Amino acid sequence: MKGDTSYKVPFDSDQCFFIQDFIPGDSIIAWRRGVRTKGVVQKTDSGSAEVLYRTASGTTAKATLDNIIFLKPFDRNWLTS
């Protein structure tokens, strides 16, 4: 139904990312509070189309697919580089 926002689509508005593209351990950059933040994917929620990730400072954050700007496979030194 047009205009129904009771569910989230499993991809971002530009259709670059699909929620199933993200697996635990992937390296990402997300917009968080107006700043680009590096993170490592911890888990995904396909119901809300959000990615839970760990930042370099050790905090856990959530990002919607529209807030993720970069994705690459596991990189051991991602958070320290």
BAZA-8012 format. One record per residue (C-alpha): y, z, x; residue in one letter. Coordinates in steps of 0.25 Angstrom, whole numbers, padded with zeros to 4 digits, always signed. Each point is the difference from the previous one (the first is absolute). Last residue first. Layout:
REM residues N
YZXa...
END
This chain:
REM residues 81
+0009+0042+0176s-0006+0013-0003t-0003-0002-0015l-0007-0014+0002w-0007+0004+0013n-0015-0002-0006r+0004-0012-0008d-0008-0002-0013f+0003-0013-0007p+0014-0005-0003k+0010+0002-0011l+0015-0001-0001f+0011+0001-0010i-0006+0011-0010i+0010+0005-0010n-0004-0010-0011d-0014+0004+0002l+0004+0014-0005t+0000+0010+0011a-0005+0014+0002k+0002+0010+0011a-0008+0010+0008t+0007+0007+0012t-0006+0000+0014g+0013-0004+0007s-0005-0014+0003a-0002-0002-0015t-0013+0001-0008r-0002-0009-0012y-0003+0000-0015l+0001-0014-0006v+0004-0002-0014e-0004-0010-0011a+0000+0011-0010s-0014-0003-0005g-0004-0006+0013s+0002+0013+0008d-0001-0003+0014t-0005+0009+0012k+0004+0005+0014q+0008-0012+0005v+0007+0003+0013v+0015+0000+0001g+0012-0006+0006k+0013+0003-0008t+0012-0009-0002r+0012+0008-0005v+0006+0000-0014g-0007+0013-0005r-0013-0006+0004r-0002-0016+0001w-0014-0002+0005a-0006-0005+0013i-0015-0001+0000i-0012+0002+0009s-0014+0000-0006d-0009+0012+0002g-0004+0001-0015p+0000-0014-0006i+0011-0008-0006f-0002-0014-0005d-0006+0006-0013q+0014+0003-0005i+0004-0014+0001f+0012-0003+0009f+0009-0013+0001c+0001-0002-0015q+0015+0001+0000d+0000+0011-0010s-0011+0008+0007d-0014-0001-0004f-0010+0008-0009p+0009+0000-0012v+0003+0014-0005k-0003+0005-0014y+0008+0006-0012s+0012-0010+0003t-0001-0008-0012d+0011-0010+0000g-0009-0012-0004k-0013+0004-0006m
END
